[in-house]
């Protein structure tokens, strides 16, 4: 093998597999769709702590997926090697919110469709998905579950407080109960009829009720 044969390898030939214009257009569109996904995520987030890093990850994931698929579609041999390389990647970060999985797959799917040249499908599909998420996330927020932590002094005050609470809310389910000497603590999941929380003030003023606390949570009860 001579010195000139080294530079006649397929590596230099593959450099012209994807044009610069195609790469620029695909990455710019991927950045735009990634920003749209990020804005929808920001508007629909309903968790405990908002992470701006996850939003940036969605934008980067859309562009990275587009970059990888552009390389794969330009070379069949490279696509086989890419499958083997990606099969050894393991992600250890836990996904706390179930909806975050949908945003991750959305970003990946948008990058794949863009790199495949189906620009209309990527734009229209992303718009419909974003509209659906915005509508579903903002629908009837008062139906979100709440936890009422109720502390009573005896059994009679417990029955009176629970009876009053069931009349004020749409749904009431006891999740846990802790009974000690001169103290009974109840954790109850409720669904409120509206956004009025004044019934907690009245509940705390009932005879035999030591305290009443209303807490919003994401529906994943840890008992």
Secondary structure, DSSP 8 states (H G I E B T S, - for coil): --HHHHTTSHHHHHTTSS-HHHHHHHHHHHHHHHHHHHHHHHHH--SSS--HHHHHHHHHHHHHHHHHHHHHHH-HHHHHHHHHHHTT--------SHHHHHHHHHHHHHHHHHHTT-HHHHHHHHHHHHHHHHHHHTS-GGGS-EEEEEEESSHHHHHHHHHHHHHHSSEEEEEEEEEETTEEEEEEEEE-SSS--HHHHHHHTSTTEEEEEEEE--S----
